[in-house]
């Protein structure tokens, strides 16, 4: 039975295709998503069902999320290695998730099961959610989710978010998002001065000091 499940899982992963979109190279996951929906009848209303769950995630706050190992592994190479690789813990039914808020982990699970990210609409805190979710996507190898978050953040760069988004782009190898942040910050002396006065800039200095040289170089080039 376990062999059959893994064979089906392998076939689902093999069905993915590589796409190039506006300079991005990403993995198209729709075929795997459709596979999941057809085999497990997962939809936007039932994805949180505990039925058939064989693992429970516990985030730092104590919030618990039941899930299905095979579905997670079909979408994430990290979960594949954790649950079906050589280092997996046989019979492990509980996994603790550290350094991630419950709302962010829930949003990531929602994407894994439904291929949708409803939390990234125009609401207060949407930019912060996109930032946290991008980090989660990079952590678990969810390339499509990472691209969605990059797109959201790229379209919403402003004085308040530019520095923190730049730090995030630097830490998670998002070159196009990084370039957009640098262009925005260095766009004018007024914008640069406003960004330098934010708490986000102080975070940038502490977390990514090397990127400051690129930022200052871009600002000088704009003045010349």
Backbone as a chain_set.jsonl record, in Angstrom:
{"seq": "XXXXXXXXXXXXXXXXXXXXXXXXXXXXXXXXXXXXXXXXXXXXXXXXXXXXXXXXXXXXXXXXXXXXXXXXXXXXXXXXXXXXXXXXXXXXXXXXXXXXXXXXXXXXXXXXXXXXXXXXXXXXXXXXXXXXXXXXXXXXXXXXXXXXXXXXXXXXXXXXXXXXXXXXXXXXXXXXXXXXXXXXXXXXXXXXXXXXXXXXXXXXXXXXXXXXXXXXXXXXXXXX", "coords": {"N": [[0.837, -1.203, 0.0], [1.913, 1.277, 0.86], [3.947, 1.463, -1.008], [2.505, 1.831, -3.38], [1.289, 4.313, -2.895], [3.548, 5.975, -2.874], [4.43, 5.631, -5.461], [2.334, 6.771, -6.914], [2.66, 9.372, -5.994], [5.189, 10.029, -6.991], [4.615, 10.044, -9.73], [2.9, 12.222, -9.837], [4.623, 14.334, -9.214], [6.4, 14.149, -11.349], [4.864, 15.161, -13.362], [5.031, 17.89, -13.381], [5.955, 21.044, -14.931], [8.441, 23.186, -16.432], [8.419, 26.708, -16.505], [8.89, 29.92, -18.071], [8.516, 33.161, -17.095], [8.379, 36.444, -17.723], [11.182, 36.727, -17.288], [11.478, 35.208, -15.006], [12.214, 31.957, -13.808], [10.446, 29.194, -13.185], [8.634, 26.558, -11.488], [5.847, 24.972, -12.783], [3.057, 24.176, -11.021], [0.486, 23.378, -11.334], [-0.45, 20.998, -12.475], [0.252, 19.084, -10.58], [-1.283, 20.054, -8.505], [-3.886, 19.697, -9.505], [-3.831, 16.969, -9.588], [-3.717, 16.331, -6.862], [-6.202, 17.375, -6.016], [-7.964, 15.735, -7.412], [-7.42, 13.191, -6.421], [-7.71, 13.367, -3.654], [-9.928, 14.885, -3.259], [-9.865, 17.594, -2.509], [-10.827, 20.862, -1.706], [-11.505, 24.436, -1.622], [-13.135, 24.663, 0.606], [-12.959, 22.437, 2.185], [-10.357, 21.866, 2.84], [-9.188, 22.0, 5.348], [-10.039, 19.82, 6.728], [-9.839, 17.187, 9.097], [-9.954, 14.612, 8.336], [-8.43, 11.621, 7.53], [-5.929, 12.637, 8.104], [-2.454, 12.357, 8.771], [-0.407, 13.522, 10.105], [0.472, 16.046, 12.444], [1.023, 19.446, 12.745], [2.661, 21.628, 14.968], [2.798, 24.864, 15.872], [4.86, 27.567, 17.209], [3.176, 29.028, 18.909], [1.499, 27.147, 19.902], [-0.667, 26.437, 18.425], [-2.364, 23.997, 16.495], [-2.144, 22.067, 13.518], [-3.645, 19.773, 11.554], [-2.645, 17.535, 8.927], [-1.778, 16.036, 5.709], [0.646, 13.813, 4.856], [1.383, 12.831, 2.282], [0.196, 14.606, 0.467], [1.474, 17.024, 1.145], [4.128, 16.354, 0.556], [3.988, 16.013, -2.191], [3.924, 18.569, -3.084], [6.02, 19.998, -1.945], [9.513, 19.845, -1.931], [10.963, 19.821, 0.391], [9.225, 18.828, 2.37], [8.897, 16.356, 1.173], [11.45, 15.184, 1.499], [11.538, 15.215, 4.275], [9.424, 13.553, 5.095], [9.535, 11.237, 3.506], [12.14, 10.701, 2.861], [15.542, 9.511, 3.467], [16.125, 10.358, 6.006], [13.81, 10.489, 7.417], [11.575, 10.315, 10.232], [10.361, 7.422, 11.352], [6.98, 6.738, 11.723], [6.447, 9.134, 12.955], [4.169, 11.436, 14.222], [3.828, 14.04, 14.883], [4.952, 17.311, 14.294], [7.001, 19.949, 15.101], [6.883, 23.385, 14.4], [9.054, 25.983, 14.132], [9.819, 29.486, 14.528], [7.833, 30.702, 12.92], [4.787, 32.295, 12.361], [1.452, 31.351, 13.345], [-0.626, 32.159, 11.616], [0.729, 32.558, 9.231], [1.759, 30.008, 8.661], [-0.644, 28.657, 8.352], [-1.647, 29.964, 6.078], [0.246, 29.122, 4.221], [-0.234, 26.342, 4.186], [-2.826, 26.441, 3.182], [-2.317, 27.315, 0.577], [-0.815, 25.11, -0.38], [-2.747, 23.099, -0.447], [-4.805, 24.174, -2.051], [-3.825, 25.782, -4.087], [-4.125, 28.507, -3.988], [-3.916, 31.845, -2.636], [-5.493, 33.494, -0.544], [-4.966, 35.372, 1.421], [-3.448, 37.483, 0.45], [-4.756, 39.759, -0.415], [-6.019, 43.168, -0.736], [-5.695, 44.282, 2.149], [-5.254, 45.616, 5.501], [-2.012, 44.958, 6.688], [-1.394, 43.187, 4.687], [0.966, 43.392, 3.178], [2.94, 42.72, 5.053], [2.172, 40.076, 5.563], [2.672, 38.974, 3.033], [5.444, 39.243, 2.964], [6.273, 37.545, 5.1], [5.211, 35.165, 4.157], [6.594, 34.77, 1.804], [9.137, 34.187, 2.822], [8.505, 31.776, 4.109], [7.758, 30.233, 1.902], [10.184, 30.049, 0.531], [11.632, 28.64, 2.4], [10.395, 26.135, 2.352], [10.6, 25.343, -0.266], [8.64, 26.107, -2.144], [8.167, 27.141, -5.027], [6.319, 28.417, -6.777], [4.56, 29.744, -5.026], [6.387, 31.469, -3.877], [6.983, 33.13, -6.061], [4.482, 34.331, -6.428], [4.287, 35.835, -4.073], [6.501, 37.513, -4.414], [5.616, 38.992, -6.625], [3.42, 40.316, -5.501], [4.693, 41.906, -3.548], [6.425, 43.41, -5.137], [4.694, 45.082, -6.481], [3.828, 46.764, -4.508], [5.701, 48.407, -3.272], [6.744, 50.88, -1.059], [7.596, 53.833, 0.881], [7.456, 52.969, 3.547], [7.739, 50.185, 3.422], [9.907, 49.554, 1.799], [12.64, 49.165, 2.688], [12.552, 46.927, 4.447], [11.54, 45.043, 2.679], [13.598, 44.973, 0.823], [15.654, 43.872, 2.398], [14.539, 41.352, 2.827], [14.433, 40.385, 0.171], [17.156, 40.218, -0.389], [17.997, 38.28, 1.476], [16.619, 36.023, 0.637], [17.255, 35.515, -1.967], [15.969, 36.889, -4.141], [16.262, 38.299, -6.884], [15.087, 40.069, -8.806], [13.099, 41.363, -7.327], [14.705, 42.569, -5.438], [16.131, 44.36, -7.095], [14.062, 46.08, -7.854], [13.413, 47.244, -5.414], [15.797, 48.605, -4.795], [15.885, 50.411, -6.946], [13.607, 51.928, -6.358], [14.205, 53.066, -3.822], [16.521, 54.522, -4.368], [15.561, 56.322, -6.128], [15.053, 59.084, -5.824], [16.423, 61.909, -4.029], [14.689, 62.7, -1.992], [13.044, 60.451, -1.556], [14.995, 58.591, -0.779], [15.94, 59.795, 1.605], [13.613, 59.652, 3.173], [13.253, 56.892, 3.429], [15.583, 56.202, 4.799], [14.982, 57.091, 7.308], [13.29, 55.278, 8.456], [12.231, 52.514, 10.567], [12.567, 50.142, 9.267], [14.824, 50.539, 7.69], [16.858, 50.575, 9.585], [16.705, 47.945, 10.379], [17.549, 46.785, 7.981], [20.223, 47.655, 7.867], [21.296, 46.236, 10.026], [20.793, 43.542, 9.364], [21.533, 43.081, 6.677], [24.135, 44.325, 5.857], [25.904, 44.47, 3.671], [24.434, 45.031, 1.408], [24.04, 47.696, 1.457], [26.083, 49.065, 0.179], [25.51, 48.636, -2.517], [23.126, 50.008, -2.663], [23.886, 52.668, -2.105], [25.606, 53.094, -4.254], [23.811, 52.954, -6.393], [22.276, 55.201, -5.811], [24.16, 57.26, -6.176], [24.645, 56.986, -8.916], [22.209, 57.771, -9.94], [22.261, 60.489, -9.395], [24.219, 61.427, -11.064]], "CA": [[0.0, 0.0, 0.0], [2.804, 2.421, 0.934], [4.654, 1.536, -2.286], [1.572, 2.394, -4.362], [1.124, 5.734, -2.611], [4.749, 6.677, -3.286], [4.464, 5.597, -6.917], [1.41, 7.813, -7.354], [3.263, 10.645, -5.649], [6.254, 10.273, -7.957], [3.991, 10.384, -11.006], [2.379, 13.587, -9.726], [5.743, 15.261, -9.266], [6.943, 14.112, -12.695], [3.987, 15.859, -14.29], [5.263, 19.326, -13.348], [6.648, 21.576, -16.086], [9.16, 24.427, -16.193], [7.929, 27.859, -17.254], [9.623, 31.179, -17.948], [7.552, 34.254, -17.117], [9.006, 37.751, -17.494], [12.516, 36.585, -16.728], [11.489, 34.235, -13.923], [12.187, 30.54, -14.152], [9.719, 28.603, -12.063], [8.016, 25.262, -11.721], [4.389, 25.026, -12.852], [2.565, 23.166, -10.099], [-0.942, 23.162, -11.498], [-0.759, 19.599, -12.73], [0.299, 18.398, -9.291], [-2.444, 20.505, -7.739], [-5.062, 19.004, -10.016], [-3.686, 15.582, -9.15], [-4.11, 16.281, -5.454], [-7.635, 17.606, -5.892], [-8.71, 14.595, -7.933], [-7.221, 12.008, -5.592], [-8.138, 13.568, -2.265], [-11.145, 15.702, -3.269], [-9.58, 18.773, -1.705], [-11.25, 22.133, -2.282], [-11.318, 25.575, -0.737], [-13.979, 24.6, 1.798], [-12.717, 21.235, 2.974], [-8.94, 21.543, 2.949], [-8.783, 21.903, 6.744], [-10.626, 18.633, 7.33], [-8.908, 16.277, 9.757], [-10.177, 13.265, 7.825], [-7.279, 11.002, 6.888], [-4.669, 13.301, 8.453], [-1.481, 11.453, 9.385], [0.622, 14.306, 10.772], [-0.02, 17.291, 13.037], [2.045, 20.462, 12.941], [2.457, 22.47, 16.145], [3.618, 26.072, 15.762], [5.368, 28.04, 18.498], [2.088, 29.513, 19.755], [0.729, 26.005, 20.367], [-1.716, 26.137, 17.45], [-2.138, 22.702, 15.859], [-2.679, 21.947, 12.165], [-3.577, 18.42, 10.993], [-2.357, 17.556, 7.493], [-1.586, 14.746, 5.046], [2.038, 13.785, 4.425], [1.533, 12.607, 0.848], [-0.152, 15.844, -0.221], [2.538, 17.99, 1.393], [5.328, 15.922, -0.152], [3.788, 16.215, -3.625], [4.051, 19.997, -3.38], [7.233, 20.584, -1.38], [10.647, 18.923, -1.84], [11.399, 19.755, 1.784], [8.353, 17.856, 3.018], [9.2, 15.056, 0.579], [12.629, 14.663, 2.181], [11.25, 15.039, 5.697], [8.486, 12.464, 5.351], [9.795, 10.029, 2.728], [13.56, 10.559, 2.603], [16.292, 8.593, 4.33], [16.226, 10.891, 7.361], [12.493, 10.648, 8.039], [11.344, 9.612, 11.489], [9.288, 6.46, 11.146], [5.847, 6.793, 12.631], [6.295, 10.442, 13.592], [2.843, 11.995, 13.992], [3.796, 15.438, 15.302], [6.109, 18.088, 13.844], [6.975, 21.306, 15.646], [7.34, 24.415, 13.476], [9.61, 27.111, 14.867], [10.093, 30.733, 13.809], [6.796, 31.013, 11.949], [3.504, 32.572, 12.994], [0.387, 30.412, 12.991], [-1.362, 32.662, 10.452], [1.569, 32.354, 8.049], [1.778, 28.575, 8.367], [-1.972, 28.315, 7.843], [-1.728, 30.459, 4.703], [1.07, 28.242, 3.397], [-0.99, 25.101, 4.012], [-3.946, 26.752, 2.289], [-1.781, 27.308, -0.785], [-0.434, 23.749, -0.747], [-3.946, 22.304, -0.715], [-5.764, 24.782, -2.986], [-3.119, 26.57, -5.097], [-4.599, 29.881, -3.881], [-3.411, 32.579, -1.481], [-6.475, 34.562, -0.311], [-4.498, 36.362, 2.389], [-2.673, 38.537, -0.183], [-5.596, 40.796, -0.998], [-5.736, 44.517, -0.244], [-6.147, 44.477, 3.519], [-4.164, 46.023, 6.383], [-1.124, 43.862, 7.026], [-1.19, 42.288, 3.55], [2.374, 43.424, 2.79], [3.68, 41.94, 6.043], [1.86, 38.676, 5.311], [3.398, 38.575, 1.829], [6.85, 39.105, 3.335], [6.433, 36.325, 5.896], [4.86, 34.013, 3.337], [7.716, 34.559, 0.885], [10.167, 33.483, 3.586], [8.03, 30.405, 4.311], [7.819, 29.555, 0.607], [11.591, 29.741, 0.27], [12.027, 27.627, 3.391], [9.843, 24.826, 1.996], [10.774, 25.059, -1.68], [7.391, 26.335, -2.874], [8.598, 28.164, -5.979], [5.193, 29.188, -7.307], [4.119, 30.641, -3.957], [7.418, 32.5, -3.743], [6.783, 34.079, -7.155], [3.264, 35.097, -6.143], [4.619, 36.812, -3.035], [7.377, 38.509, -5.035], [4.785, 39.867, -7.44], [2.644, 41.163, -4.599], [5.576, 42.878, -2.92], [6.961, 44.295, -6.175], [3.685, 46.069, -6.835], [3.415, 47.568, -3.36], [6.849, 49.017, -2.605], [6.594, 52.283, -0.676], [8.603, 54.271, 1.847], [7.363, 52.187, 4.778], [8.074, 48.767, 3.227], [11.019, 49.35, 0.868], [13.855, 48.65, 3.32], [12.334, 45.559, 4.922], [11.397, 44.186, 1.505], [14.945, 44.816, 0.274], [16.346, 42.894, 3.245], [13.936, 40.051, 2.536], [14.878, 39.971, -1.159], [18.569, 39.852, -0.282], [18.132, 37.056, 2.261], [15.975, 34.881, -0.009], [17.718, 35.412, -3.352], [14.94, 37.387, -5.062], [17.053, 39.333, -7.55], [14.25, 41.084, -9.442], [12.479, 42.145, -6.253], [15.788, 43.391, -4.889], [16.403, 45.452, -8.032], [12.962, 47.044, -7.786], [13.544, 47.983, -4.152], [16.929, 49.526, -4.937], [15.465, 51.482, -7.859], [12.655, 52.802, -5.668], [14.86, 53.814, -2.746], [17.488, 55.449, -4.955], [14.879, 57.078, -7.169], [15.173, 60.531, -5.614], [16.964, 62.22, -2.702], [13.59, 62.759, -1.027], [12.665, 59.077, -1.216], [16.106, 58.002, -0.031], [15.928, 60.34, 2.956], [12.452, 59.139, 3.904], [13.499, 55.483, 3.751], [16.641, 56.144, 5.811], [14.411, 57.447, 8.613], [12.354, 54.242, 8.899], [12.743, 51.387, 11.352], [12.966, 49.117, 8.315], [16.204, 50.777, 7.26], [17.727, 50.125, 10.672], [16.727, 46.482, 10.253], [18.377, 46.481, 6.81], [21.62, 47.866, 8.25], [21.709, 45.166, 10.931], [20.673, 42.201, 8.788], [22.16, 42.964, 5.35], [24.984, 45.514, 5.686], [26.594, 44.494, 2.381], [23.57, 45.575, 0.359], [24.063, 49.155, 1.545], [27.002, 49.563, -0.841], [24.764, 48.652, -3.78], [22.121, 51.062, -2.567], [24.56, 53.959, -2.224], [26.102, 53.208, -5.62], [22.66, 53.272, -7.242], [21.89, 56.59, -5.538], [25.147, 58.128, -6.83], [24.433, 56.914, -10.361], [21.024, 58.57, -10.26], [22.591, 61.913, -9.312], [25.144, 61.773, -12.157]], "C": [[0.872, 1.254, 0.0], [3.554, 2.594, -0.379], [3.777, 2.173, -3.35], [1.402, 3.897, -4.155], [2.335, 6.518, -3.095], [4.883, 6.684, -4.8], [3.546, 6.659, -7.498], [2.007, 9.199, -7.128], [4.351, 11.008, -6.646], [5.69, 10.696, -9.297], [3.45, 11.809, -10.98], [3.496, 14.603, -9.857], [6.347, 15.301, -10.661], [6.126, 14.938, -13.668], [4.177, 17.369, -14.273], [6.068, 19.755, -14.563], [7.342, 22.87, -15.706], [8.609, 25.527, -17.08], [8.882, 29.03, -17.073], [8.625, 32.314, -18.116], [8.274, 35.544, -16.757], [10.359, 37.625, -16.806], [12.609, 35.62, -15.577], [11.551, 32.832, -14.506], [11.562, 29.824, -12.974], [9.132, 27.26, -12.444], [6.509, 25.408, -11.708], [3.825, 23.869, -12.032], [1.106, 22.802, -10.325], [-1.273, 21.698, -11.712], [-0.73, 18.789, -11.441], [-0.894, 18.781, -8.432], [-3.708, 19.797, -8.197], [-5.037, 17.538, -9.619], [-4.166, 15.431, -7.713], [-5.617, 16.403, -5.313], [-8.438, 16.398, -6.365], [-8.594, 13.382, -7.025], [-7.779, 12.163, -4.181], [-9.372, 14.457, -2.145], [-10.992, 16.926, -2.373], [-10.114, 20.005, -2.417], [-11.136, 23.227, -1.238], [-12.117, 25.505, 0.541], [-13.598, 23.445, 2.722], [-11.244, 20.966, 3.257], [-8.472, 21.399, 4.386], [-9.357, 20.667, 7.449], [-9.554, 17.74, 7.945], [-9.003, 14.856, 9.199], [-8.938, 12.75, 7.09], [-5.947, 11.632, 7.23], [-3.732, 12.32, 9.151], [-0.297, 12.197, 9.994], [-0.033, 15.574, 11.316], [1.157, 18.228, 13.248], [1.672, 21.325, 14.138], [3.382, 23.674, 16.017], [3.969, 26.568, 17.153], [4.27, 28.489, 19.449], [1.267, 28.378, 20.361], [-0.413, 25.626, 19.447], [-1.359, 24.865, 16.694], [-2.838, 22.657, 14.5], [-2.538, 20.505, 11.685], [-3.35, 18.501, 9.489], [-2.089, 16.137, 7.002], [-0.196, 14.72, 4.417], [2.184, 13.683, 2.912], [1.22, 13.865, 0.054], [0.971, 16.87, -0.057], [3.789, 17.638, 0.6], [5.213, 16.116, -1.655], [4.033, 17.662, -4.028], [5.392, 20.59, -2.947], [8.363, 19.563, -1.314], [11.167, 18.788, -0.414], [10.541, 18.759, 2.559], [8.585, 16.456, 2.454], [10.376, 14.412, 1.304], [12.338, 14.352, 3.648], [10.397, 13.807, 5.965], [8.844, 11.159, 4.645], [11.267, 9.827, 2.386], [14.228, 9.631, 3.6], [16.326, 9.049, 5.784], [14.875, 11.009, 8.054], [12.38, 9.81, 9.301], [10.131, 8.708, 11.33], [8.2, 6.62, 12.199], [5.649, 8.123, 13.324], [4.953, 11.058, 13.219], [2.756, 13.473, 14.341], [5.092, 16.131, 14.883], [5.977, 19.5, 14.402], [7.588, 22.271, 14.638], [7.8, 25.622, 14.281], [9.809, 28.311, 13.942], [9.099, 31.007, 12.689], [5.479, 31.219, 12.683], [2.44, 31.605, 12.492], [-0.355, 30.858, 11.736], [-0.588, 32.433, 9.164], [1.603, 30.88, 7.671], [0.433, 28.124, 7.809], [-2.127, 28.764, 6.394], [-0.911, 29.584, 3.762], [0.37, 26.913, 3.151], [-2.157, 25.307, 3.056], [-3.481, 26.735, 0.837], [-1.443, 25.889, -1.24], [-1.651, 22.936, -1.16], [-4.813, 22.868, -1.835], [-5.13, 25.537, -4.146], [-3.592, 28.024, -5.1], [-4.049, 30.524, -2.609], [-4.359, 33.738, -1.187], [-5.992, 35.648, 0.627], [-3.763, 37.536, 1.747], [-3.535, 39.574, -0.881], [-5.29, 42.137, -0.339], [-6.364, 44.732, 1.132], [-4.978, 44.976, 4.359], [-3.315, 44.817, 6.779], [-0.839, 42.92, 5.879], [0.274, 42.244, 3.131], [3.219, 42.599, 3.754], [3.425, 40.451, 5.861], [2.618, 38.168, 4.096], [4.88, 38.384, 2.127], [7.095, 37.806, 4.099], [6.181, 35.078, 5.05], [5.943, 33.729, 2.302], [8.835, 33.798, 1.589], [9.778, 32.028, 3.815], [8.121, 29.606, 3.02], [9.247, 29.168, 0.263], [12.075, 28.623, 1.186], [11.573, 26.233, 2.98], [9.869, 24.544, 0.492], [9.517, 25.192, -2.512], [7.607, 27.478, -3.865], [7.452, 29.031, -6.486], [4.669, 30.181, -6.261], [5.117, 31.78, -3.774], [7.261, 33.563, -4.827], [5.545, 34.948, -6.939], [3.559, 36.19, -5.119], [5.539, 37.901, -3.58], [6.568, 39.503, -5.857], [3.977, 40.829, -6.599], [3.514, 42.27, -4.012], [6.134, 43.875, -3.932], [5.98, 45.4, -6.529], [3.279, 46.979, -5.7], [4.553, 48.211, -2.604], [6.559, 50.49, -2.312], [7.635, 52.62, 0.381], [8.615, 53.381, 3.084], [7.867, 50.754, 4.618], [9.356, 48.528, 2.44], [12.235, 48.695, 1.52], [13.682, 47.216, 3.807], [12.176, 44.593, 3.754], [12.746, 43.958, 0.843], [15.743, 43.797, 1.082], [15.838, 41.485, 2.963], [14.423, 39.522, 1.194], [16.332, 39.525, -1.14], [18.738, 38.508, 0.417], [17.597, 35.828, 1.545], [16.212, 34.835, -1.518], [16.63, 35.769, -4.361], [15.53, 38.577, -5.819], [16.196, 40.43, -8.177], [13.557, 41.971, -8.405], [13.508, 43.074, -5.621], [16.056, 44.595, -5.783], [15.311, 46.515, -7.984], [13.034, 47.875, -6.509], [14.663, 49.016, -4.243], [16.552, 50.699, -5.833], [14.518, 52.461, -7.173], [13.368, 53.68, -4.65], [15.798, 54.882, -3.31], [16.853, 56.38, -5.981], [14.998, 58.581, -7.049], [15.765, 60.772, -4.233], [15.884, 62.238, -1.625], [13.169, 61.359, -0.58], [13.745, 58.409, -0.382], [16.106, 58.495, 1.411], [14.784, 59.809, 3.79], [12.661, 57.69, 4.32], [14.552, 55.36, 4.844], [16.115, 56.439, 7.207], [13.492, 56.37, 9.176], [13.034, 53.194, 9.776], [13.219, 50.27, 10.427], [14.386, 49.292, 7.834], [17.184, 50.332, 8.342], [17.821, 48.601, 10.677], [17.614, 46.065, 9.089], [19.858, 46.605, 7.146], [22.128, 46.708, 9.101], [21.749, 43.801, 10.25], [21.416, 42.021, 7.471], [23.074, 44.161, 5.085], [25.64, 45.603, 4.313], [25.749, 45.109, 1.274], [23.567, 47.102, 0.378], [24.983, 49.757, 0.491], [26.311, 49.644, -2.196], [23.754, 49.788, -3.794], [22.753, 52.44, -2.756], [25.106, 54.167, -3.631], [24.976, 53.584, -6.58], [22.226, 54.721, -7.056], [22.855, 57.562, -6.208], [24.943, 58.152, -8.338], [23.224, 57.731, -10.785], [21.34, 60.068, -10.256], [23.476, 62.368, -10.471], [24.426, 61.867, -13.508]], "O": [[0.617, 2.188, -0.76], [3.78, 3.719, -0.825], [4.261, 2.978, -4.145], [1.374, 4.663, -5.118], [2.187, 7.6, -3.662], [5.399, 7.647, -5.368], [3.909, 7.362, -8.442], [1.874, 10.088, -7.969], [4.434, 12.151, -7.096], [6.219, 11.604, -9.937], [3.528, 12.524, -11.979], [3.339, 15.62, -10.533], [6.765, 16.364, -11.121], [6.644, 15.372, -14.697], [3.551, 18.071, -15.068], [6.778, 18.947, -15.161], [6.913, 23.573, -14.791], [8.359, 25.312, -18.266], [9.587, 29.13, -16.068], [7.966, 32.422, -19.15], [8.726, 35.718, -15.625], [10.641, 38.343, -15.847], [13.713, 35.236, -15.192], [11.0, 32.566, -15.574], [12.108, 29.852, -11.871], [9.141, 26.883, -13.616], [5.942, 25.909, -10.737], [4.097, 22.706, -12.33], [0.548, 21.996, -9.58], [-2.271, 21.205, -11.187], [-1.573, 17.918, -11.226], [-1.451, 17.946, -7.72], [-4.509, 19.349, -7.376], [-6.076, 16.936, -9.347], [-4.926, 14.517, -7.392], [-6.243, 15.635, -4.582], [-9.474, 16.073, -5.785], [-9.553, 12.626, -6.87], [-8.262, 11.199, -3.589], [-9.813, 14.751, -1.034], [-11.878, 17.249, -1.583], [-9.877, 20.176, -3.613], [-10.721, 22.978, -0.107], [-11.808, 26.227, 1.489], [-13.89, 23.484, 3.917], [-10.911, 19.942, 3.854], [-7.46, 20.743, 4.635], [-9.168, 20.503, 8.654], [-8.481, 17.564, 7.366], [-8.204, 13.994, 9.564], [-8.463, 13.375, 6.142], [-4.92, 11.208, 6.699], [-4.155, 11.548, 10.011], [0.704, 11.581, 10.359], [-0.972, 16.105, 10.723], [2.162, 17.855, 13.853], [0.514, 21.708, 14.303], [4.604, 23.529, 16.048], [3.454, 26.067, 18.152], [4.409, 28.349, 20.664], [0.433, 28.614, 21.235], [-1.065, 24.603, 19.658], [-0.21, 24.667, 16.299], [-3.961, 23.136, 14.344], [-1.421, 20.054, 11.432], [-3.815, 19.441, 8.844], [-2.161, 15.172, 7.763], [0.1, 15.528, 3.536], [3.017, 14.371, 2.322], [1.901, 14.164, -0.927], [1.369, 17.513, -1.028], [4.438, 18.519, 0.035], [6.215, 16.357, -2.329], [4.318, 17.944, -5.192], [5.848, 21.577, -3.524], [8.193, 18.51, -0.7], [11.744, 17.762, -0.053], [11.064, 17.941, 3.316], [8.48, 15.472, 3.186], [10.316, 13.242, 1.681], [12.823, 13.36, 4.194], [10.618, 13.096, 6.946], [8.497, 10.083, 5.131], [11.608, 8.872, 1.687], [13.575, 9.043, 4.463], [16.53, 8.241, 6.69], [14.786, 11.562, 9.151], [12.996, 8.752, 9.428], [9.005, 9.186, 11.19], [8.468, 6.635, 13.401], [4.782, 8.245, 14.188], [4.633, 11.188, 12.037], [1.72, 14.099, 14.119], [6.186, 15.605, 15.09], [4.962, 20.165, 14.198], [8.663, 22.02, 14.093], [7.019, 26.212, 15.027], [9.95, 28.16, 12.728], [9.481, 31.492, 11.624], [5.102, 30.41, 13.53], [2.513, 31.106, 11.369], [-0.68, 30.033, 10.882], [-1.178, 32.147, 8.122], [1.489, 30.537, 6.494], [0.382, 27.3, 6.896], [-2.675, 28.031, 5.571], [-1.326, 29.33, 2.632], [0.378, 26.409, 2.028], [-2.442, 24.45, 2.219], [-4.171, 26.203, -0.033], [-1.756, 25.512, -2.369], [-1.591, 22.169, -2.12], [-5.499, 22.102, -2.511], [-5.825, 25.897, -5.096], [-3.469, 28.705, -6.118], [-3.755, 29.837, -1.631], [-4.052, 34.873, -1.551], [-6.551, 36.744, 0.633], [-3.474, 38.511, 2.441], [-3.091, 40.203, -1.841], [-4.408, 42.229, 0.514], [-7.449, 45.304, 1.243], [-3.824, 44.783, 3.977], [-3.849, 43.775, 7.161], [-0.115, 41.941, 6.059], [0.78, 41.182, 2.768], [4.11, 41.864, 3.33], [4.346, 39.645, 5.987], [3.15, 37.058, 4.116], [5.505, 37.464, 1.599], [8.019, 37.057, 3.78], [6.857, 34.062, 5.211], [6.185, 32.572, 1.961], [9.414, 32.872, 1.02], [10.625, 31.14, 3.725], [8.513, 28.439, 3.033], [9.49, 28.073, -0.244], [12.848, 27.761, 0.767], [12.278, 25.254, 3.226], [9.226, 23.601, 0.03], [9.342, 24.464, -3.488], [7.277, 28.63, -3.584], [7.6, 30.247, -6.609], [4.369, 31.329, -6.589], [4.725, 32.924, -3.544], [7.39, 34.756, -4.553], [5.555, 36.145, -7.228], [3.13, 37.333, -5.28], [5.378, 39.076, -3.248], [6.804, 40.709, -5.795], [3.856, 42.009, -6.928], [3.113, 43.434, -3.985], [6.296, 45.054, -3.618], [6.382, 46.52, -6.841], [2.466, 47.882, -5.897], [4.41, 48.534, -1.425], [6.178, 51.248, -3.204], [8.463, 51.78, 0.733], [9.684, 53.074, 3.612], [8.37, 50.168, 5.576], [9.85, 47.401, 2.414], [12.802, 47.759, 0.957], [14.564, 46.381, 3.605], [12.627, 43.45, 3.829], [13.014, 42.861, 0.351], [16.432, 42.953, 0.509], [16.623, 40.541, 2.873], [14.786, 38.351, 1.08], [16.695, 38.555, -1.806], [19.545, 37.685, -0.015], [18.053, 34.714, 1.8], [15.46, 34.196, -2.254], [16.4, 35.035, -5.322], [15.32, 39.727, -5.434], [16.547, 41.607, -8.088], [13.444, 43.183, -8.59], [13.209, 44.227, -5.31], [16.194, 45.717, -5.296], [15.597, 47.71, -8.063], [12.748, 49.072, -6.525], [14.498, 50.16, -3.821], [16.861, 51.849, -5.519], [14.609, 53.672, -7.376], [13.163, 54.893, -4.616], [15.862, 56.0, -2.799], [17.558, 57.15, -6.634], [15.04, 59.284, -8.058], [15.626, 59.925, -3.35], [16.127, 61.842, -0.486], [12.964, 61.108, 0.607], [13.447, 57.738, 0.606], [16.256, 57.7, 2.338], [14.952, 59.541, 4.98], [12.294, 57.299, 5.428], [14.432, 54.507, 5.724], [16.751, 56.068, 8.194], [12.964, 56.535, 10.276], [14.251, 53.015, 9.728], [14.155, 49.54, 10.754], [15.086, 48.308, 7.592], [18.233, 49.769, 8.032], [18.881, 48.036, 10.946], [18.358, 45.09, 9.199], [20.658, 45.756, 6.754], [23.256, 46.25, 8.921], [22.636, 42.994, 10.527], [21.884, 40.921, 7.175], [22.806, 44.939, 4.169], [25.906, 46.705, 3.833], [26.288, 45.65, 0.309], [23.134, 47.731, -0.587], [24.702, 50.833, -0.037], [26.503, 50.607, -2.938], [23.557, 50.447, -4.815], [22.219, 53.279, -3.481], [25.078, 55.283, -4.15], [25.155, 54.42, -7.465], [21.854, 55.393, -8.018], [22.426, 58.58, -6.752], [25.053, 59.203, -8.969], [23.216, 58.318, -11.867], [20.753, 60.828, -11.026], [23.486, 63.547, -10.823], [25.059, 62.149, -14.525]]}, "num_chains": 1, "name": "protein.A"}
